[in-house]
Amino acid sequence: MPSKVFFGSAHQARLEARETLPAKLDLILDQLHIRDRVSKETVVIKMHTGNNMVYSTIHPVFVRRVVQAVKDGGGKPFVVDVSWDAAGAETRGYSSEVLGCPVYSAAGPDEKYFYEHERPYKNIKSWKVAGLIQDSTFMINFAHVKGHPSCGFGGAFKNLALGCMAGKTRGAMHDAMHYDPYWFPEKCTDPAILKQITDACPFEAVVEDKEQPGNLHLHMEQCNQCGRCLRVAPTGSLFISPVNFHSFQEACAIAVDIVLSTFEPGKATHLSLATHMTPVCDCFGFTSMPILPDAGVFGSDDIVALDKATLDVIAPTRLIEENIPTSLEVHTREGHPFQWLHGPLKDPYKVTEYGEKLGIGSRDYELVDVLPVEKVERSSLTYIAAS
């Protein structure tokens, strides 16, 4: 049976508040029966507050509505993020006065409050789940959708996978991309050719390894798989392989599986806001121009279905190439728009495939529009009285 994904489009027919995204979020919260499910629950709202000068994260107006719904249902809500983001969240509008609940560091201010879970995967032996996540009895995962240089796309999976883990685990998850070898120095012993390889990359993705001179290190985040380096590298010396990029997504799926296992069945739900979608993660500390048109707001108890539906709704839209920073490049126009920007091997759907294989959810879904946009020929503007 397909999982239900509730959806509110960013489009509207009339210039009325009831057709805007916050109002559609209210309808989604109703469909998810949030108020009926949170009575006497300690409800952790995992979101990304960003840092520094970010202003494209989820606006406090949306967060306040989720918090209020939890309070209406008799739950005790609080917002969490990683330590360095939560510490300055109030400078971006995420204060207890605005949101209606406190904002905490998920693993404590020094990232030392966590629970370890053993599950070997490549370079990762144990996973450190943030203490305030595992201590909670109900979770609302509220993600902001955007591009991501490690995997093409950051949505509901990534919000939990990275944001619910303590710092050392987050670092290890990124390092998983380097577990499978991609550089074979015995095939390239000439330092001059080594320099030609590094010089071939305009993004400084291929560099000489600082710890092992004479070897190459591939910065996966900066690599868009354009192939310039491969055209000058001796045969068999350098590989730009799917396994390296997909390892991060598989690690994200495992992390989410572990996080959700700490909650009883039915005690977690997921929301995604797909507006002001920027090229990279909000953790970069700044906001750039949007690279895709606003899609809307999504909600589901099935995180796999949610991310799959979000990607599917975005897929037919046009990448706004004129908004892409000049330091980035579109060298392929195949696949999902996020792949156009970050490269064909950064397939944003992979994390949903891994998640489904782990039994977290289903990629088969039914999209339920909570307020379909009507075809209105003409509609008068609402008059706003001067007094």
C-alpha positions as CSV (number, residue, x, y, z in Angstrom):
1,M,0.0,0.0,0.0
2,P,1.5,3.4,-1.0
3,S,2.5,5.7,1.8
4,K,0.6,9.0,1.9
5,V,2.6,12.2,1.4
6,F,0.6,15.4,2.1
7,F,1.5,18.4,-0.1
8,G,0.8,22.1,-0.2
9,S,1.9,23.8,-3.4
10,A,3.7,27.1,-3.3
11,H,1.3,28.4,-5.9
12,Q,-2.0,29.9,-5.0
13,A,-5.1,31.1,-6.8
14,R,-6.1,34.0,-4.7
15,L,-4.2,36.6,-2.7
16,E,-5.6,35.3,0.6
17,A,-3.8,34.0,3.7
18,R,-5.6,30.7,3.7
19,E,-3.9,29.8,0.4
20,T,-0.4,30.5,1.5
21,L,2.2,28.0,2.7
22,P,1.8,28.5,6.5
23,A,-1.9,27.8,6.1
24,K,-1.2,24.7,4.0
25,L,1.3,23.5,6.7
26,D,-1.6,23.8,9.2
27,L,-3.7,21.5,6.9
28,I,-0.8,19.0,6.7
29,L,-0.4,19.0,10.5
30,D,-4.1,18.2,10.7
31,Q,-3.8,15.3,8.2
32,L,-0.9,13.9,10.2
33,H,-3.0,14.2,13.4
34,I,-0.2,15.8,15.3
35,R,-2.4,17.1,18.1
36,D,-3.9,13.7,18.7
37,R,-0.5,12.0,18.9
38,V,1.6,14.2,21.2
39,S,-0.3,14.2,24.4
40,K,2.2,14.0,27.3
41,E,5.0,13.4,24.9
42,T,8.4,15.1,25.0
43,V,8.6,16.3,21.5
44,V,11.9,17.1,19.8
45,I,11.6,19.2,16.7
46,K,14.8,18.6,14.6
47,M,15.4,21.5,12.2
48,H,18.4,23.3,10.8
49,T,18.7,26.8,12.2
50,G,21.8,27.6,10.0
51,N,24.5,29.9,11.2
52,N,26.2,33.2,10.6
53,M,24.2,35.1,7.8
54,V,21.8,32.4,6.7
55,Y,18.3,33.6,6.0
56,S,16.9,30.8,3.8
57,T,16.3,28.3,6.5
58,I,12.7,27.6,7.7
59,H,11.1,30.9,8.7
60,P,10.1,31.1,12.4
61,V,6.5,31.6,11.2
62,F,6.4,27.9,10.1
63,V,8.2,26.6,13.2
64,R,5.8,28.5,15.5
65,R,2.8,26.8,13.9
66,V,4.3,23.3,14.5
67,V,5.2,24.2,18.1
68,Q,1.7,25.5,18.7
69,A,0.1,22.3,17.3
70,V,2.3,20.3,19.7
71,K,1.2,22.5,22.7
72,D,-2.4,22.3,21.6
73,G,-2.1,18.5,21.8
74,G,-0.6,18.5,25.3
75,G,3.0,17.8,24.2
76,K,6.2,19.5,25.5
77,P,8.1,20.7,22.4
78,F,11.6,21.9,22.0
79,V,13.8,22.6,18.9
80,V,17.3,21.1,18.5
81,D,20.2,21.5,16.1
82,V,24.0,20.9,16.2
83,S,25.8,22.9,18.8
84,W,27.4,25.7,16.9
85,D,24.1,26.5,15.1
86,A,21.8,26.2,18.1
87,A,24.2,28.5,20.1
88,G,23.4,31.5,17.9
89,A,20.0,30.6,16.7
90,E,18.4,33.6,18.3
91,T,20.3,35.9,16.0
92,R,18.4,34.4,13.1
93,G,15.0,34.6,14.8
94,Y,14.9,31.3,16.5
95,S,14.3,32.4,20.1
96,S,12.0,30.9,22.7
97,E,9.9,34.1,22.6
98,V,9.4,33.8,18.8
99,L,9.0,30.0,18.5
100,G,7.2,29.4,21.7
101,C,9.7,26.8,22.9
102,P,13.4,26.6,23.8
103,V,16.2,25.8,21.4
104,Y,18.9,23.4,22.5
105,S,22.1,21.8,21.2
106,A,21.1,18.2,20.4
107,A,24.3,16.7,21.8
108,G,25.0,19.3,24.4
109,P,27.1,22.5,24.0
110,D,30.3,20.5,23.7
111,E,28.9,17.6,21.6
112,K,29.7,15.2,24.4
113,Y,26.2,14.0,25.3
114,F,25.3,11.1,23.1
115,Y,24.4,7.4,23.0
116,E,26.6,4.9,21.0
117,H,25.1,2.4,18.6
118,E,27.3,-0.3,17.1
119,R,26.8,-0.9,13.4
120,P,30.0,-1.3,11.3
121,Y,29.9,0.4,7.9
122,K,33.2,1.0,6.0
123,N,35.2,3.3,8.3
124,I,32.4,3.8,10.8
125,K,32.3,1.3,13.8
126,S,29.8,3.1,16.1
127,W,27.3,5.9,15.6
128,K,26.8,8.6,18.3
129,V,23.2,9.6,18.5
130,A,22.7,13.0,20.1
131,G,21.4,12.6,23.7
132,L,18.4,15.0,23.4
133,I,17.2,13.1,20.4
134,Q,17.3,9.7,22.0
135,D,15.8,11.0,25.3
136,S,12.7,12.3,23.6
137,T,9.6,10.3,23.1
138,F,8.3,11.9,19.9
139,M,10.1,13.5,17.0
140,I,9.1,16.0,14.3
141,N,11.7,16.1,11.6
142,F,11.3,19.5,9.9
143,A,13.7,19.9,7.0
144,H,14.6,22.7,4.6
145,V,15.2,21.4,1.1
146,K,18.3,22.6,-0.8
147,G,21.2,21.4,-2.9
148,H,24.1,19.7,-1.2
149,P,27.7,19.3,-2.5
150,S,28.1,15.8,-1.0
151,C,25.0,14.2,-2.4
152,G,23.3,16.7,-4.6
153,F,20.3,17.2,-2.3
154,G,19.6,17.8,1.4
155,G,16.1,17.0,2.6
156,A,14.4,15.0,5.4
157,F,17.0,12.2,5.4
158,K,20.0,14.5,5.7
159,N,18.3,16.6,8.4
160,L,18.3,13.6,10.7
161,A,21.4,11.8,9.4
162,L,23.8,14.6,10.2
163,G,21.8,16.7,12.6
164,C,21.0,13.9,15.0
165,M,24.6,12.6,15.3
166,A,27.4,14.0,17.4
167,G,30.4,15.7,15.7
168,K,32.8,12.7,15.4
169,T,30.1,10.6,13.6
170,R,29.3,13.4,11.2
171,G,32.9,13.7,10.2
172,A,33.2,9.9,9.8
173,M,30.1,9.9,7.6
174,H,31.8,12.3,5.2
175,D,35.0,10.3,5.4
176,A,33.2,7.2,4.2
177,M,33.4,8.8,0.7
178,H,37.2,8.1,0.8
179,Y,37.0,4.6,2.1
180,D,37.1,3.0,-1.4
181,P,40.4,3.8,-3.1
182,Y,40.3,6.1,-6.1
183,W,44.0,7.0,-6.5
184,F,46.7,4.5,-7.4
185,P,50.1,6.2,-7.2
186,E,52.0,3.3,-8.8
187,K,50.2,4.2,-12.1
188,C,51.6,7.8,-12.0
189,T,55.1,8.3,-10.7
190,D,55.9,11.5,-12.6
191,P,55.5,14.6,-10.4
192,A,55.0,16.7,-13.5
193,I,52.0,14.7,-14.5
194,L,50.6,14.8,-11.0
195,K,50.7,18.6,-11.3
196,Q,48.9,18.4,-14.6
197,I,46.1,16.4,-13.0
198,T,45.6,18.9,-10.2
199,D,45.9,21.9,-12.6
200,A,43.2,20.3,-14.8
201,C,40.5,20.8,-12.1
202,P,39.1,24.4,-12.1
203,F,37.3,23.7,-8.8
204,E,40.4,22.6,-6.8
205,A,38.6,19.3,-6.2
206,V,41.7,17.3,-7.0
207,V,44.7,18.3,-4.9
208,E,48.0,16.8,-3.7
209,D,47.4,14.9,-0.4
210,K,48.8,17.0,2.5
211,E,49.5,14.0,4.6
212,Q,51.0,11.8,1.8
213,P,52.9,13.9,-0.7
214,G,52.9,12.3,-4.1
215,N,49.4,11.1,-3.7
216,L,46.1,12.7,-4.7
217,H,43.1,13.7,-2.6
218,L,39.7,14.2,-4.1
219,H,37.5,16.8,-2.4
220,M,34.1,15.0,-3.2
221,E,32.1,18.1,-2.4
222,Q,33.8,20.2,-5.0
223,C,33.9,17.5,-7.7
224,N,31.1,17.7,-10.3
225,Q,32.5,14.8,-12.3
226,C,33.3,16.9,-15.3
227,G,36.2,14.5,-16.2
228,R,38.9,17.1,-16.9
229,C,41.3,15.3,-14.5
230,L,40.7,11.9,-16.1
231,R,41.7,13.3,-19.5
232,V,45.3,13.9,-18.3
233,A,45.7,11.2,-15.7
234,P,47.5,8.0,-16.8
235,T,45.1,5.1,-17.4
236,G,44.2,3.3,-14.1
237,S,45.7,6.0,-11.8
238,L,42.6,7.9,-11.0
239,F,38.9,6.9,-10.8
240,I,35.8,9.1,-10.4
241,S,33.5,6.3,-9.3
242,P,29.9,6.1,-8.1
243,V,30.8,4.1,-5.0
244,N,32.6,7.0,-3.4
245,F,29.8,9.5,-3.8
246,H,27.1,6.9,-2.9
247,S,28.8,5.9,0.3
248,F,27.8,9.1,1.9
249,Q,24.2,8.6,1.0
250,E,24.2,5.0,2.3
251,A,25.8,6.3,5.5
252,C,22.9,8.8,5.8
253,A,20.3,6.1,5.4
254,I,22.0,3.9,8.1
255,A,22.2,7.0,10.4
256,V,18.4,7.6,9.9
257,D,17.6,4.0,10.5
258,I,19.5,4.1,13.8
259,V,17.9,7.4,14.9
260,L,14.4,6.3,14.1
261,S,15.0,3.0,15.9
262,T,15.2,5.0,19.2
263,F,11.5,5.9,18.9
264,E,8.6,3.7,19.3
265,P,6.5,3.0,16.1
266,G,4.3,5.9,15.2
267,K,6.3,8.3,17.3
268,A,8.0,10.2,14.5
269,T,6.8,12.2,11.6
270,H,8.5,14.3,8.9
271,L,8.0,17.7,7.2
272,S,9.9,19.4,4.4
273,L,9.7,23.0,3.2
274,A,11.0,23.4,-0.4
275,T,11.4,27.1,-0.7
276,H,14.4,29.3,-1.4
277,M,16.4,26.2,-2.5
278,T,20.1,27.2,-2.6
279,P,23.0,25.4,-4.2
280,V,24.5,24.2,-0.9
281,C,23.7,23.3,2.7
282,D,22.5,25.9,5.1
283,C,25.5,25.0,7.3
284,F,27.7,27.1,5.0
285,G,26.7,30.1,6.9
286,F,25.3,32.3,4.1
287,T,22.3,32.4,1.7
288,S,22.7,32.6,-2.1
289,M,20.1,33.1,-4.7
290,P,17.5,30.3,-5.2
291,I,18.4,27.8,-8.0
292,L,14.9,26.3,-8.3
293,P,11.4,27.7,-8.1
294,D,9.6,27.2,-4.8
295,A,7.8,23.9,-4.7
296,G,5.9,23.9,-1.5
297,V,5.5,22.1,1.8
298,F,5.4,18.3,2.4
299,G,4.5,16.0,5.2
300,S,4.5,12.2,5.9
301,D,5.1,9.6,8.5
302,D,7.3,7.8,5.9
303,I,10.6,9.6,5.4
304,V,11.5,7.6,2.3
305,A,8.2,8.5,0.6
306,L,8.6,12.1,1.7
307,D,12.0,12.7,0.1
308,K,11.0,10.7,-3.0
309,A,7.9,12.8,-3.5
310,T,9.8,16.0,-2.9
311,L,12.4,15.1,-5.5
312,D,9.7,14.1,-8.0
313,V,7.8,17.4,-7.6
314,I,11.0,19.3,-8.1
315,A,12.2,17.2,-11.0
316,P,10.2,18.7,-13.9
317,T,11.1,22.3,-12.9
318,R,13.8,24.4,-14.5
319,L,17.2,24.9,-12.8
320,I,17.6,28.7,-12.6
321,E,21.0,28.8,-14.2
322,E,21.3,32.6,-14.1
323,N,21.2,32.4,-10.3
324,I,24.1,29.8,-10.0
325,P,27.3,31.3,-8.6
326,T,29.9,31.7,-11.3
327,S,32.3,29.4,-9.3
328,L,30.0,26.5,-10.2
329,E,29.3,24.9,-13.5
330,V,26.5,23.0,-15.3
331,H,28.2,20.5,-17.6
332,T,25.3,18.0,-17.9
333,R,21.6,18.5,-18.3
334,E,20.6,14.9,-17.7
335,G,18.9,13.5,-14.6
336,H,17.4,15.5,-11.8
337,P,18.1,19.3,-11.7
338,F,20.2,18.8,-8.6
339,Q,22.5,16.5,-10.7
340,W,22.8,19.3,-13.3
341,L,24.5,21.4,-10.7
342,H,26.5,18.9,-8.6
343,G,27.2,16.1,-11.1
344,P,25.6,13.0,-12.4
345,L,27.1,10.7,-9.7
346,K,25.4,12.7,-7.0
347,D,22.1,11.1,-7.6
348,P,19.7,12.6,-5.0
349,Y,17.4,9.6,-5.2
350,K,20.1,7.1,-3.9
351,V,19.3,7.9,-0.2
352,T,15.7,6.9,-0.7
353,E,16.8,3.6,-2.4
354,Y,19.1,2.8,0.5
355,G,16.4,3.8,3.0
356,E,13.9,1.5,1.4
357,K,16.4,-1.4,1.4
358,L,16.8,-0.9,5.1
359,G,13.1,-1.1,5.6
360,I,12.7,2.5,6.8
361,G,9.9,3.2,4.4
362,S,8.6,2.9,0.8
363,R,9.4,4.8,-2.4
364,D,5.8,4.0,-3.5
365,Y,3.6,6.9,-2.4
366,E,0.3,8.7,-2.9
367,L,0.7,12.5,-3.2
368,V,-2.3,14.2,-1.5
369,D,-2.7,17.9,-2.3
370,V,-4.2,19.4,0.8
371,L,-5.5,22.5,-1.0
372,P,-5.4,22.2,-4.8
373,V,-4.9,25.4,-6.7
374,E,-8.1,26.5,-8.4
375,K,-8.3,27.8,-11.9
376,V,-9.7,31.3,-11.1
377,E,-10.1,33.6,-14.1
378,R,-10.4,36.7,-12.0
379,S,-10.3,37.4,-8.3
380,S,-10.5,40.8,-6.6
381,L,-7.9,41.9,-4.1
382,T,-8.9,41.9,-0.5
383,Y,-9.3,45.5,0.7
384,I,-7.2,46.4,3.7
385,A,-8.8,49.1,5.8
386,A,-6.6,52.1,6.7
387,S,-7.8,52.0,10.4
